């Protein structure tokens, strides 16, 4: 059973920064990629950024230049450094681990006030 523990969400003013972390445990298989999606109220869940085991990154245009994803493969942990936050970044952020199946975290709230 894969368990994902997310941390780092919270309330921040526009222009501020937050760092999200997601640690995966219990995986007895190869993890191909880890990353983050987000879902704002009334909207569909969308990609924020994902990083593969080989270091290839896929990210949304809306966060490029502001958010940085990184991964510690030895710890099965993925990080999302979010800078220059905007009110439109407000959402629940979900960690995802991609292996044979996708595993999702419980989500962490990020709120950016104007």
N, C-alpha and C positions, 0 to 999 in steps of 0.2 A: 504494500500500500504506500503510494507516494504522498508525502505531506509537504505542503508549501506554507512557509511562514513569511508573511509580508510585514514590513514595518516602514515607518518614515512618513506616512501621510500626515496631513494637518491643515491648519489655516495659515495663510500667508498673504501679505499685501502684494498687489501687482508690482512686478519688478523684482520680487524676492526669489529665494531659492529653496528647494527641498531636495532631499535625496531619499529615494525609495530603495529598499533592499528586499530580496526574496531568496530564501534559502530552501532548497529541496532536500528531503531526506527520504530514505526508504526505497530509492530507485535501484533495482537490480538489473537494469538494462541500460543501453547506451542512450544518453540524452543528446539529441541532435541540435536542439536550439532552446534558448530561453529568452523570455522577453516580457513585454508589457502591452496590454490593450487598455482602453478606457471606455467608459460609458457615461455620458451625461444624461440628465433627466430628459426623457422623451426622445432620446436618440439611440441609434444602434451602436453596438460595441464596435470600436474601430482600433486599428493598429496604431500603436505609438512607436515602438521599436522592438526589433527582435535581433538577436545575435546568435549565429551558428557556432558549433564547436570549432569550426575553422576560422572564426572571427569575422565572418561576413555579416554585415549589418543591413537590415532593411528598416527604414523609418519613414514616418509620415512627413510630407513636405511641410506641414504646419509646425513641426517641432525641430526641423533641421536648423542647426546653428544655435539652438537654445538648449536642447536636451542631449545628453550623452549617455549611451548605454555601454556597460562594461560587464565582464564576467570573470569570476574566479572559478575555473573548472575544478580545481582541487577541492573546493568547498561546495561545489554545485550551487553557487550563489550568483545572482545577477543583480546589478545595480542600475538605477536610473537617476542621473544627476540632472535636475531640472532647474535651469536658470532663466532669468527674465520672464518669469511666469506672468501669464495674462489671465484675466477673468474667464476667458473662453477655454482655458485649460481645466477649469473646474469639472470634476468628474470622479467617479469611482475607478480606481486604477487596479487592474487585475494582472497578476503574474501568470504566465503560461510556460509550461515545460512541454517541449515537443519531443516525443519518442515514438514508439509504435502508436501510441495514443497521445492526445493532448490532455494535460492535467492543468487544472485552473486553481488559483488561490481564491481566498474568500473575498478579496478586494479590500482596498484601503482608500478612504476618502481624501481627496485633495480639493481644497477650497481656496480660491484666489479672490480676494476682495479688491474692489476698485478704489 
